């Protein structure tokens, strides 16, 4: 599991290195206000603890595949891919692939201890 925890930290470091404009602010779900959690659940019907989520600077909540789309759109080196990830076929496949990976992530990658998650 230790190698898996390190891979999560490495993935985060890679995304941070691609975030030249410092657009992404990493916040543990435990620190998110209850009103934002409620809004996210009302909009999506999904618990924020179960999937990746993004709260944009316009207070829009995106969860799951939509969160991945948001991240891709704000990273200067990947923003050119935004149109591709919005194509209907790619979205349909992307949602299904995201759900599959999301359900298997702890089995494949383990769980990252809270104190390491945001270091």
N, C-alpha and C positions, 0 to 999 in steps of 0.2 A: 504494500500500500504506500510505502514511503516514496517509491519511484513514481507512483501515480499522482501523489500530492505534488511532487516536484514538476510533473508534466503540466498540471493545472497552473502552477505559478509561472512556468515557462510560457504557456499560452497567453497568459495575462501580460507578461513582459513583452511578448511579440506584438500584441495589440497596442500596448502603450507606445512601443517604438514606432508604430505606424500612425499614431495619433499626433501628428506634427502640430496641429492647431490646438491641442489640449482640449478637445471637445468632449471626451468621455470622463466622467467622474464616477469612480467605483464606490458603491455604497452597499454595505451588507443589508440583506432583506430585513434583518432584525432592527435596523436603524431607520427603516422607512416608516413614515407616519401612518397611523391607522386609517386616516382619511384617504391616503394614496392607495393603500392596500384594498380598502373598500371600493374605491373607484375602479381599480384594476379588475377586481372580481366582478363588479357590476357590468363593466364594459366587455370583458372577455369570458367570464364564468370560470376562470382558471385561478387557482391558488398561486400566488407569487413564489411560494416555497418550492413549487413543483417544476417550474420552468424559468428560463432566463427572462429577464424583463428589462425594459428601458423606459425611463421617464425622460422625455425630451425637454428642452429648454422652453417649449411652448406648453408644457404640462400635459402632453399627450402620452398615454401609456401604451407600450407595445410589448407583447409577450410572445415567446416562442419564435417561430420563423419570422414574424414581423419585427421582432427585436433584432434578429440577425440582419434583416434588411436595413433597419435604422443604423446599426453599427457600420455596415458596409457603406452606407450613403454618407457618413460623416468622416470617414477615414480618407485623407487625400489620395492615398495610393490605391484605394479600392472603389472610390466613388464612381468611377467610370463604369463599374459593373452594375450599378443600381438598376439601369434599364433592363439588364438581363434577368436579374432576380425578381423583376416585376412581371415578366411574361407569364401568361396564364398557365402554360404547361409546366414551366419551372416552378411557379408558386405551388401548384398541385403536388408536384414531386417533392418540393422543398418542405412543405408542411408534413407530408407523410414521413420523409426521411428524418426531419427534426423530431417528430414524435417517437420514432423508433429509437433514435440515439438517446433521447431524453429518458426513455424507459429503461435503457440498458446502461446508462452512464455510470451509475454507482458500481454495478457489477464489473464493468470494464475498467474504470478509472479509480474506483475507491472513493472515499469521502475525504475531503480536505478539512483538517481541523480548523475551527473558526479563527484561531489566532494566526494561522498562516494564510487564510483566504484573502486578506486585504493588506498584506505587507508589501 
